[in-house]
């Protein structure tokens, strides 16, 4: 049998997030809204992901080997993982915030009562799960796509570093799905709904554009920052007649954490001089273009980097809210 000439490369693959209408059904090519993500890197699981379940050996003579009926593929509990890293554009951040916590209108505010959608059953009408489509990424290569149905966003990390990536704010979004991925040609871009292309995303947020960098009302000379929003997802049940698809999902609570790296000085000392009884406000802003606001940050134990170009303060924090559940935990404004 001749060797195949098929191959895949990242340079030959667009990555698109498609809006679904029904859990378990991929984005509709006739009506589902899509966005082509400005990805710089990505990873995903193989189509036949599984673990091996092995029975223990018997006791007694001749019992130190394993027969094939003692080892089975375990697929009932598998979750397929996808990670995409992308430039921080308004449209890309908005779309991921929408699927992560339900607000993608440009204010992108996570509040104490979120998420508002909690019913994640197979076949249920639900626009929160998304289809992740990787062009030309199936084993057959060019002309055959690889896509994941009903993915739940489990995390979004925004990071900026004035010394790398040209200062561009980079984002990483992680997803999980209990549905086996599909290898097939799929025309995901709708003919009747909104499609956001790369050419529509002309502005990338940049560390060099920040004009406000404060914590506890102290002005910091910021070198880098990271903000991470994460939540767990668990699959419920399985249908072994349909590739072990789940009966549904159970979603856990959000955890919002981050860190700042700034010049170590009197202002950084004031910024970290706070206890749990007095959460402090974080504000990063590039005017009306890009803002991160976290009104209530509990400061963790700060560290010191004794670098040759000056000592730096590393300030880890956890974002919370107080009072009503309508209160803001964090907002990522893109307009």
C-alpha positions as CSV (number, residue, x, y, z in Angstrom):
1,X,0.0,0.0,0.0
2,X,1.4,3.4,-1.0
3,X,2.3,6.1,1.5
4,X,-0.2,8.9,1.8
5,X,0.8,12.3,0.6
6,X,-1.6,14.1,2.9
7,X,-0.4,16.5,5.6
8,X,-1.5,19.4,7.8
9,X,0.1,22.6,8.8
10,X,-1.1,25.5,11.0
11,X,-0.3,28.0,8.2
12,X,-3.0,26.3,6.1
13,X,-5.8,26.3,8.8
14,X,-8.1,29.1,9.8
15,X,-9.8,28.8,13.2
16,X,-13.5,29.8,13.5
17,X,-15.9,29.9,16.5
18,X,-19.4,29.3,15.4
19,X,-22.6,30.0,17.4
20,X,-24.8,27.0,18.0
21,X,-28.6,26.8,18.5
22,X,-29.0,23.3,19.9
23,X,-26.6,21.4,22.2
24,X,-25.1,18.5,20.3
25,X,-25.6,20.1,16.8
26,X,-22.8,22.0,15.2
27,X,-23.1,25.6,14.0
28,X,-25.6,25.9,11.2
29,X,-23.9,26.9,7.9
30,X,-27.1,28.8,6.8
31,X,-27.7,30.8,10.0
32,X,-25.0,30.5,12.6
33,X,-22.9,33.6,13.4
34,X,-19.2,33.0,13.2
35,X,-15.9,34.8,13.9
36,X,-12.5,33.9,12.5
37,X,-10.1,34.1,15.4
38,X,-6.7,35.9,15.1
39,X,-4.9,32.9,16.4
40,X,-1.1,32.6,16.8
41,X,-1.2,29.0,18.2
42,X,-3.6,26.3,19.1
43,X,-3.8,22.7,20.2
44,X,-6.5,20.0,20.3
45,X,-7.1,16.3,21.2
46,X,-7.1,13.5,18.7
47,X,-10.4,12.1,17.4
48,X,-10.1,8.7,19.2
49,X,-9.1,10.0,22.6
50,X,-9.5,7.4,25.3
51,X,-7.7,5.9,28.3
52,X,-7.0,2.2,28.9
53,X,-8.8,0.5,31.8
54,X,-6.8,-2.4,33.1
55,X,-8.1,-5.2,35.4
56,X,-5.7,-6.3,38.2
57,X,-3.8,-9.6,37.7
58,X,-5.1,-12.7,39.4
59,X,-3.3,-14.4,42.2
60,X,-1.7,-17.8,41.9
61,X,0.5,-19.6,39.4
62,X,0.4,-18.3,35.8
63,X,-1.4,-15.1,36.8
64,X,1.3,-12.5,36.0
65,X,0.2,-11.7,32.4
66,X,-2.9,-9.9,31.0
67,X,-5.3,-11.3,28.5
68,X,-7.1,-9.0,26.0
69,X,-10.4,-9.3,27.9
70,X,-8.7,-7.6,30.9
71,X,-8.0,-4.3,29.0
72,X,-10.7,-2.0,27.6
73,X,-10.8,1.4,26.0
74,X,-12.5,3.8,28.4
75,X,-14.5,6.4,26.5
76,X,-17.5,7.1,28.7
77,X,-15.8,9.8,30.7
78,X,-13.6,11.5,28.1
79,X,-13.5,15.2,27.5
80,X,-11.8,16.6,24.5
81,X,-9.6,19.7,25.2
82,X,-9.0,22.6,22.9
83,X,-6.7,25.6,23.5
84,X,-6.3,28.7,21.2
85,X,-3.9,31.6,21.7
86,X,-4.8,34.8,19.8
87,X,-4.2,38.5,19.5
88,X,-6.3,40.6,21.9
89,X,-8.7,42.3,19.5
90,X,-12.1,43.7,20.6
91,X,-14.1,41.2,18.6
92,X,-12.2,38.1,19.6
93,X,-12.2,39.1,23.3
94,X,-16.0,39.9,23.2
95,X,-16.8,36.5,21.6
96,X,-14.9,34.5,24.2
97,X,-16.4,36.5,27.1
98,X,-19.8,35.8,25.7
99,X,-19.4,32.1,25.7
100,X,-17.5,32.1,29.0
101,X,-19.8,34.1,31.2
102,X,-22.6,35.4,29.0
103,X,-21.6,39.1,28.4
104,X,-19.9,40.0,25.1
105,X,-21.3,43.4,24.4
106,X,-18.0,45.3,24.8
107,X,-18.4,45.9,28.5
108,X,-17.8,42.2,29.2
109,X,-18.7,42.3,32.9
110,X,-18.6,39.2,35.1
111,X,-21.0,39.7,38.0
112,X,-21.7,37.6,41.1
113,X,-24.9,35.9,39.8
114,X,-23.4,34.6,36.5
115,X,-23.9,32.4,34.6
116,X,-27.5,33.0,33.8
117,X,-27.8,29.8,31.6
118,X,-27.5,26.6,33.6
119,X,-29.4,24.0,31.5
120,X,-26.9,22.0,29.4
121,X,-28.7,18.9,28.2
122,X,-28.1,17.2,24.9
123,X,-30.7,18.4,22.4
124,X,-31.7,21.4,24.4
125,X,-31.9,24.8,22.8
126,X,-28.7,26.6,24.0
127,X,-26.6,29.3,22.3
128,X,-23.8,29.1,24.9
129,X,-21.8,26.1,23.6
130,X,-19.8,26.8,20.4
131,X,-18.5,24.9,17.5
132,X,-14.7,25.2,17.0
133,X,-13.7,24.7,13.4
134,X,-10.2,24.0,12.2
135,X,-9.8,24.3,8.5
136,X,-7.9,21.5,6.6
137,X,-7.0,19.9,9.9
138,X,-8.4,16.4,9.5
139,X,-6.1,13.4,8.7
140,X,-6.9,13.8,5.0
141,X,-5.4,17.3,5.0
142,X,-6.5,20.0,2.5
143,X,-10.2,20.0,1.8
144,X,-11.3,18.1,5.0
145,X,-11.9,20.0,8.2
146,X,-11.7,19.1,11.9
147,X,-14.4,20.5,14.2
148,X,-15.5,20.1,17.8
149,X,-19.3,20.4,18.6
150,X,-20.8,22.0,21.7
151,X,-17.6,23.2,23.3
152,X,-17.8,24.9,26.7
153,X,-15.3,27.6,27.4
154,X,-13.4,26.7,30.6
155,X,-11.0,29.7,30.8
156,X,-9.7,32.9,29.4
157,X,-6.3,34.4,30.2
158,X,-5.3,37.9,29.1
159,X,-1.6,38.8,29.4
160,X,0.5,41.8,28.4
161,X,4.2,42.3,28.6
162,X,5.9,45.5,27.6
163,X,9.1,43.6,26.7
164,X,7.7,40.9,24.4
165,X,5.2,40.4,21.6
166,X,5.5,44.0,20.6
167,X,3.5,44.8,23.7
168,X,0.4,43.2,22.2
169,X,-2.1,41.8,24.7
170,X,-2.3,38.1,24.1
171,X,-5.2,35.9,25.0
172,X,-5.6,32.1,25.6
173,X,-9.0,30.5,25.7
174,X,-9.5,26.9,26.7
175,X,-12.5,24.7,25.9
176,X,-13.8,21.2,26.6
177,X,-16.4,19.1,24.9
178,X,-17.8,15.6,25.6
179,X,-18.7,15.1,21.9
180,X,-16.2,13.3,19.6
181,X,-14.8,15.7,17.0
182,X,-15.7,15.3,13.4
183,X,-13.5,15.0,10.3
184,X,-15.5,16.3,7.4
185,X,-15.7,19.3,5.1
186,X,-17.9,21.9,6.7
187,X,-19.0,25.2,5.3
188,X,-19.3,26.9,8.6
189,X,-19.5,30.6,7.5
190,X,-23.1,31.5,7.2
191,X,-24.8,33.0,4.2
192,X,-27.4,34.8,6.3
193,X,-25.9,35.6,9.7
194,X,-23.0,37.7,10.9
195,X,-19.5,36.6,9.9
196,X,-16.5,38.4,11.4
197,X,-13.3,38.0,9.4
198,X,-9.7,38.8,10.3
199,X,-9.8,41.9,8.2
200,X,-12.6,43.2,10.4
201,X,-10.3,43.1,13.4
202,X,-7.9,46.0,12.8
203,X,-7.0,47.0,16.4
204,X,-4.9,45.0,18.8
205,X,-4.7,46.1,22.4
206,X,-1.2,47.0,23.5
207,X,0.7,47.5,26.7
208,X,2.4,50.6,25.3
209,X,-1.0,52.3,25.1
210,X,-1.9,52.0,28.8
211,X,-2.4,55.4,30.5
212,X,-3.9,54.1,33.8
213,X,-2.1,51.4,35.8
214,X,-3.4,51.6,39.4
215,X,-3.9,49.2,42.3
216,X,-5.2,50.5,45.6
217,X,-5.3,54.0,44.0
218,X,-1.5,53.8,43.6
219,X,0.1,54.6,40.3
220,X,2.4,51.7,39.3
221,X,5.1,51.5,36.6
222,X,3.8,48.3,35.0
223,X,5.9,45.8,33.1
224,X,3.4,43.0,32.7
225,X,0.1,41.7,33.8
226,X,-2.0,38.6,33.7
227,X,-5.8,38.1,34.3
228,X,-7.4,34.7,34.3
229,X,-11.0,33.7,34.5
230,X,-11.6,29.9,34.9
231,X,-14.4,27.5,35.6
232,X,-14.6,23.7,35.6
233,X,-17.1,21.7,33.4
234,X,-18.0,18.0,34.0
235,X,-19.8,15.7,31.6
236,X,-23.0,13.9,32.7
237,X,-23.7,10.3,31.5
238,X,-22.9,8.8,28.2
239,X,-24.6,7.2,25.1
240,X,-22.5,4.3,24.0
241,X,-24.6,4.0,20.8
242,X,-23.6,7.5,19.7
243,X,-19.8,7.7,20.2
244,X,-20.3,8.0,24.0
245,X,-21.8,11.5,23.6
246,X,-22.8,13.1,27.0
247,X,-26.3,13.5,28.3
248,X,-25.3,16.9,29.4
249,X,-22.8,19.1,31.3
250,X,-22.5,20.4,34.8
251,X,-20.7,23.7,35.2
252,X,-18.7,24.9,38.2
253,X,-18.1,28.3,39.7
254,X,-15.8,31.0,38.4
255,X,-12.4,31.8,39.8
256,X,-10.8,35.1,38.8
257,X,-7.1,35.6,39.5
258,X,-4.2,37.6,38.2
259,X,-0.8,39.2,38.8
260,X,1.0,42.4,38.2
261,X,4.7,42.9,37.7
262,X,5.8,46.5,38.4
263,X,8.7,48.6,39.6
264,X,9.3,48.1,43.3
265,X,8.9,51.5,45.0
266,X,6.9,53.4,47.6
267,X,3.7,53.1,45.4
268,X,4.0,49.3,45.1
269,X,4.4,49.1,48.9
270,X,1.2,51.0,49.4
271,X,-0.5,48.8,46.8
272,X,0.3,45.6,48.7
273,X,-0.4,47.1,52.1
274,X,-3.9,45.7,52.4
275,X,-5.6,42.9,54.2
276,X,-8.6,40.7,53.4
277,X,-10.9,43.1,55.1
278,X,-10.2,45.9,52.7
279,X,-10.1,44.6,49.1
280,X,-8.5,47.0,46.7
281,X,-9.5,48.2,43.2
282,X,-7.5,47.4,40.1
283,X,-7.7,49.6,37.0
284,X,-5.8,49.2,33.7
285,X,-6.8,51.5,30.9
286,X,-5.9,52.7,27.4
287,X,-8.6,55.4,27.4
288,X,-11.9,54.3,26.0
289,X,-10.3,51.6,23.8
290,X,-9.3,49.0,26.4
291,X,-10.0,48.8,30.1
292,X,-9.7,46.2,32.8
293,X,-11.5,47.0,36.1
294,X,-11.7,44.8,39.1
295,X,-13.3,46.7,42.0
296,X,-12.5,44.2,44.7
297,X,-9.1,42.5,44.7
298,X,-7.7,40.6,47.6
299,X,-3.9,40.8,47.5
300,X,-1.9,37.6,47.9
301,X,1.7,37.6,49.2
302,X,3.9,39.7,46.9
303,X,7.2,38.7,45.6
304,X,10.5,40.4,44.5
305,X,12.4,40.0,41.3
306,X,16.0,41.3,41.8
307,X,16.7,42.0,38.2
308,X,19.7,43.9,36.8
309,X,17.5,46.5,35.3
310,X,15.9,47.3,38.6
311,X,14.0,45.4,41.2
312,X,10.4,44.5,40.4
313,X,7.4,43.7,42.5
314,X,5.2,40.8,41.6
315,X,1.6,41.2,43.0
316,X,-0.8,38.3,42.8
317,X,-4.5,38.9,43.5
318,X,-7.9,37.3,43.5
319,X,-11.0,39.2,42.2
320,X,-14.2,39.0,44.3
321,X,-17.4,41.0,44.8
322,X,-19.2,42.3,47.8
323,X,-22.8,43.1,48.5
324,X,-25.5,42.1,45.9
325,X,-24.8,39.4,43.4
326,X,-25.3,42.0,40.7
327,X,-22.0,43.5,41.7
328,X,-19.0,43.4,39.3
329,X,-16.2,41.0,39.8
330,X,-14.2,42.1,36.7
331,X,-15.0,43.9,33.5
332,X,-12.9,43.8,30.3
333,X,-14.0,46.8,28.3
334,X,-13.2,46.8,24.6
335,X,-15.1,49.9,23.5
